Amino acid sequence: MLGVCYYPEHWPEQIWARDAQRMRDLGLTYVRIGEFAWGRLEKSEGQFTWEWMDRAIDTLGEAGLKVVLGTPTATPPKWLCEKYPDILPVDTHTGQRRDFGSRRHYDFSSETYLVQAERISAAMAQRYGSHLHVAGWQTDNELCCHDTTQSASPAARDAFRIWCAERYGTVEALNAAWGNVFWSMEYDSFDQIELPFFTVCETNPAHRLAFRRFASDQVVRFHDVMIAAIRAHAGEGQWVTHNIIPPATTGVDNAGLTRGLDFVSYDNYPLGFSDQLMARAPASDWQPFMRTGHPDLAALNFDSVRGLSKGAWWVMEQQPGPVNWAPHNPRPAPGMIRHWTLQAFAHGAACVAYFRWRQVPFAQEQMHAGLLRPDDQRAPAWPEVEQVVREMALLGDLSAVSEKAPVALLVDPASAWVDDIERQGAGYRYPAVVFQYYGALRALGLDVDILPAGDVPLDGYKLIVAPTLAMPDETTVGTLRASDGLLLFGPRSGAKTQEFSISDGLPPGPLREFVPVKVIAVETLRPDCTGGLHYQGEHFESGRWRETIEAGDTEIVATYEDGAPAAIRSGRSTYIATLTDDAFLKSVLVRLCAEANIPVTPLPPTLRLRRRGDLSFAFNLSDESTHAPASEDAEFVIGGRQIEPFGVAVWRSAAI
């Protein structure tokens, strides 16, 4: 299904009905409204003005559309900030209060805001929980974007002290866990603990880790209260979702954040996200994907959200043209709106909603494209949506398709926290490591399930890839132990204890039962100062992060330029002790896939595959046509053997 994001409060009421009918005529089913409308819904505390929202929902519903109602807690109004200034967060970089004037200006540790947010969410749910035209709810909007997970407010400090007391029991236990004997940092009471900001140089990494855990817990607590407020009044059949932004960017445990939802939604902006990802890439690398987005970035996020949702998921916002917030904002190549939509369906989406219906001519997002231009004429995305509507009828019902991929890739917030806190080398970034491993898998034509490390069962996967598990807990070790597939671990795995010390007995610590080695030293190199790597008679690059390991009783499968072990094999487990180039990763993965009986289809850089049920999708990100890697017996549903520039082909066949 398709949908759109609409803001009736932005437009004269006399055009609502015409807008609604045009949406329905285009083939849209769902319309999201309300997520920024608190100021129009409640002019002052307790003084609600529901009538305009009633009319908007009725107008959309009478046109045959289903409404997704967003709770407006992402934008507390001016009167609320003036009456309760303690709801405002404090910037962790400058120590300055982040004031009213944009959005997301609230503190997750503010008990006052928790009460106010619960109140408005419950009031909306009471009003519309039994409304015929309201299909479901979106909590808040893009939780934690704009670097808002952490706050340096007095409320955060006080709540953190309580959190520490509950976690450690005694201040002596905290001192021991954090190693506070170092630099004379021992505390006499929990009330002495400050936030890990604004010091002369770096703060204790265990302190920073604890605060990140606390901040994540605060976000999850807030979100759980919002979900409960809606569910207390939501009608039968109404669902609850939330639209996360790229899962790796907020510093929150997304598995915990999304656990109470019916399904997870995601906001997909391939060009803006790719521009941020490749900000330092040379023009020769960036220009081929400037108007398409990186071939693997949207897919990585799609697969991540599917893993969190444990089934069908939504794109709640799909980029329909140039955006306004990235460092650079090119227009999409012709066909890419259709391309991104079909790609989302191929990766398991149940609905794609475009942001937004009409480009607004005022305020912060006036340069952000919509399906309509500001003059109410059709934008370039419009005919592509019409094409998608026609093609969706050819694909049939994909809602029941939810089979496992052959490969699982594990991610976890703790590894990202370790990277943020103890950088050690500027060339090592956890998201980039995950992205490299994922890209190597996708370049071999493989379908991948991205799963949060922890209690998610891994049985049935033929290959389990953990690019980095820096701080694996007992639950994660247990799920790995219970799995039966081949295991591939990347560098920095098992590097730290749960309190950010070097692992007992040296890394990989608790993963030593799978990888019986010891990491006795680590060096980090400049990205332009690489060393050598020898594997299967070929030469590759090793750099940025390199571990010296005692290989013990293992098979050495790759060596550094000096002959020291760089990758080992023990039983069903392989450990790569260095960051390396894409060619090496693909070479290792090809051999592991052959051993696991997983067929691979090596692809050019601008072609990607995804299977859903009996359908195979091929996505061409090149400005030239390319050949679809389909079998001779393929029956094409969309397109043909020659895939047009920026085009898509879909076929049914017994095998590729």
C-alpha positions, 0 to 999 in steps of 0.5 A, spaced: 500 500 500 501 507 499 500 513 503 502 520 504 504 525 509 499 531 510 498 537 514 491 540 514 493 545 519 498 548 513 492 549 508 486 553 507 480 548 509 476 549 503 482 545 499 482 539 504 476 535 500 480 536 493 486 534 496 483 528 499 480 526 493 486 527 489 490 522 494 485 517 493 485 518 485 492 517 485 492 510 489 494 512 496 490 509 502 493 512 508 494 519 510 499 521 516 497 527 520 497 531 526 504 529 529 506 537 529 500 540 531 500 540 538 499 548 538 493 548 534 490 542 538 491 545 545 492 553 545 493 553 553 493 548 558 487 544 558 483 548 552 483 543 546 480 545 539 479 538 536 474 541 531 478 542 526 482 535 527 475 532 527 473 535 520 480 534 517 479 526 519 472 526 516 474 529 510 480 524 509 475 518 511 470 520 507 474 520 500 476 513 502 482 514 506 485 511 512 488 516 517 495 515 521 494 519 527 501 522 530 501 524 537 504 531 537 510 530 543 515 532 538 513 539 538 511 542 545 508 549 544 510 555 546 506 556 552 508 549 555 515 551 554 514 558 558 510 555 563 514 549 564 521 551 562 524 545 566 522 541 560 527 544 555 534 540 554 541 542 555 546 541 550 551 536 552 557 540 547 556 547 550 552 546 556 547 551 553 539 550 554 536 548 547 530 553 547 523 553 543 524 555 536 524 549 532 523 541 534 525 536 539 526 541 544 524 537 550 528 533 555 527 525 556 529 526 563 524 531 565 518 528 569 514 534 568 514 533 560 513 526 561 506 528 565 505 533 559 506 528 553 502 522 556 496 527 558 496 530 550 497 523 548 491 520 552 487 526 550 488 524 543 487 517 544 480 518 548 478 523 542 479 518 536 480 511 539 474 509 536 474 513 530 472 509 524 477 513 519 483 512 524 487 506 522 493 507 527 497 511 531 504 514 530 508 515 537 512 522 537 516 523 531 523 521 529 525 520 536 532 522 538 534 525 531 538 532 532 542 529 537 537 529 542 538 522 546 542 525 551 541 532 555 546 535 560 540 538 564 539 538 572 533 533 571 538 528 567 543 529 572 539 527 578 535 521 574 542 519 573 544 518 580 538 514 582 540 510 576 547 509 578 544 507 585 539 502 583 545 499 578 551 498 583 547 498 590 553 502 593 558 507 591 564 503 593 561 498 588 561 503 582 568 506 584 570 499 583 566 497 576 568 504 573 576 503 576 575 510 579 582 509 583 585 512 576 586 519 576 583 520 584 576 519 581 573 516 587 566 518 589 564 518 597 556 518 595 552 517 589 550 525 590 557 527 588 556 524 581 556 529 575 555 528 568 560 526 563 561 533 560 565 539 560 571 537 563 578 538 561 580 532 557 576 525 557 572 523 562 572 516 565 569 511 559 565 507 564 562 513 566 560 515 559 558 508 558 553 508 564 550 515 562 549 512 555 545 506 558 542 511 562 540 515 556 537 510 552 533 507 558 530 514 559 528 514 552 525 507 552 521 509 558 518 515 555 516 511 549 513 506 553 509 511 557 506 514 550 505 507 547 501 505 554 497 512 554 495 510 546 493 503 548 489 505 554 484 508 549 485 505 542 480 502 539 480 494 536 484 494 530 488 500 531 495 499 531 501 503 534 508 504 530 513 509 530 518 512 525 525 511 527 531 514 523 537 510 521 537 505 526 545 507 528 544 514 528 541 515 535 545 512 540 539 508 543 537 501 544 532 500 538 530 493 540 528 496 547 525 502 544 521 498 539 519 492 543 512 495 545 510 497 537 505 493 533 510 494 527 516 499 526 516 504 521 522 508 518 523 514 514 527 513 508 531 519 505 536 515 500 540 522 497 540 526 504 543 520 508 548 518 502 550 525 502 552 525 509 555 518 509 560 520 503 561 527 505 569 525 505 569 521 499 572 523 493 568 526 487 569 519 483 566 515 488 560 520 490 558 522 483 555 516 480 550 515 486 549 522 487 542 522 484 540 515 486 543 514 493 549 509 495 547 502 493 547 499 499 545 504 504 537 504 504 537 496 503 541 496 510 536 501 513 530 497 510 533 490 513 535 493 520 528 495 521 525 489 518 529 485 524 526 490 529 519 489 526 520 481 526 516 482 520 512 487 516 514 494 517 512 501 514 516 507 510 512 512 513 516 518 510 519 516 503 523 522 499 520 524 493 525 529 490 530 534 493 530 535 501 532 541 505 537 538 510 543 535 507 549 538 506 548 538 499 541 536 496 541 534 489 534 532 485 533 524 484 535 521 477 528 520 473 525 513 476 528 513 483 522 515 486 519 508 483 525 505 484 526 506 492 518 504 493 519 498 489 526 496 493 522 497 500 517 492 498 522 488 496 525 488 503 519 487 506 515 493 507 507 493 507 506 500 506 510 506 503 508 513 505 511 519 501 513 525 505 510 530 503 503 531 499 505 538 497 511 542 498 510 548 503 512 555 501 514 557 508 518 555 514 524 551 515 522 545 510 520 550 504 525 547 500 523 540 501 519 537 495 513 534 495 508 530 490 505 537 489 509 543 487 508 549 492 503 552 486 499 545 486 501 542 480 504 535 480 511 535 481 516 530 478 515 524 483 507 524 481 508 520 474 512 515 478 507 514 483 502 512 478 507 507 475 508 504 482 500 503 483 500 500 476 506 495 478 503 493 485 497 490 482 502 485 478 506 483 484 500 480 488 499 480 495 506 480 499 503 481 506 504 473 508 511 473 505 516 473 511 521 467 510 528 468 513 534 470 509 540 465 509 545 470 512 544 474 519 548 480 520 548 482 528 548 489 530 548 492 537 548 499 540 554 497 545 559 496 540 557 503 537 557 506 544 564 503 545 566 506 538 564 513 540 567 513 547 574 510 546 575 512 538 583 509 539 583 510 531 580 515 527 579 510 521 575 506 525 567 507 526 562 502 528 557 504 523 562 504 517 564 497 519 557 494 519 556 497 512 562 494 509 560 487 511 553 488 509 555 491 502 560 485 501 554 481 502 550 484 498 555 485 492 555 477 492 547 478 491 545 475 498 539 476 502 541 478 509 537 479 515 540 484 520 538 482 527 539 486 534 544 482 538 541 479 544 535 474 545 533 473 538 534 466 536 539 465 530 537 457 529 536 456 521 541 461 519 547 458 515 552 464 516 552 469 522 556 475 521 558 479 527 562 485 524 563 487 531 561 485 538 565 489 542 561 488 549 557 481 548 553 479 554 551 472 556 545 472 552 548 474 546 553 468 547 548 464 549 544 465 542 551 464 538 552 457 542 545 455 540 546 457 533 548 452 528 551 456 522 558 458 520 560 464 525 564 470 522 567 475 527 570 482 525 575 485 529 574 489 536 570 483 538 569 481 545 574 487 547 571 490 553 567 487 559 560 490 561 563 496 565 568 498 559 575 494 562 579 490 557 576 483 557 578 478 562 584 474 559 584 479 554 580 479 548 575 476 545 573 475 552 567 471 552 567 469 545 573 465 546 569 459 546 568 460 539 575 464 537 580 461 542 585 466 541 588 472 545 589 479 542 595 482 545 596 488 542 592 493 537 595 498 533 590 503 529 593 506 522 591 512 518 587 510 512 592 512 507 598 508 511 595 501 510 599 494 511 599 488 507 594 482 508 595 475 504 590 470 503 589 464 499 595 466 495 593 473 493 595 480 496 590 485 500 590 491 504 590 491 512 589 498 515 586 502 520 585 497 526 590 491 526 590 486 532 596 482 534 593 475 536 596 469 539 593 464 534 593 458 539 591 451 536 587 454 530 588 454 523 591 461 520 587 463 514 590 470 513 597 473 515 600 480 515 605 482 511 610 480 516 607 473 516 603 474 523 596 471 523 591 476 521 585 471 520 584 464 523 579 459 523 577 454 529 571 449 528 565 453 525 568 460 527 572 465 523 575 471 526 578 477 522 583 481 526 583 487 522 579 492 518 581 490 510 578 492 503 572 490 500 576 485 496 578 481 502 571 480 505 568 478 499 573 473 498 572 470 505 565 470 504 565 467 497 568 461 501 564 461 507 558 461 503 560 455 498 561 451 505 554 453 507 551 451 501 549 458 500 549 460 492 552 467 491 551 472 485 557 477 484 554 483 482 557 490 479 557 496 483 550 499 481 546 492 481 543 489 487 538 483 488 533 482 493 528 476 493 521 476 496 517 469 496 517 467 489 519 474 486 526 476 485 527 484 484 533 487 481 535 494 482 539 498 477 543 504 480 546 506 473 545 511 468 546 505 463 542 499 462 544 492 464 543 485 464 538 482 469 541 476 472 535 471 471 535 464 469 533 462 462 526 460 465 525 466 468 518 469 467 518 477 468 513 480 472 516 487 471 521 489 466 525 484 462 532 482 461 535 488 460 534 493 465 533 500 463 537 506 467 535 507 474 530 501 473 527 495 476 526 488 474 522 483 477 521 475 475 519 469 477 523 463 476 526 456 480 533 459 481 537 465 479 
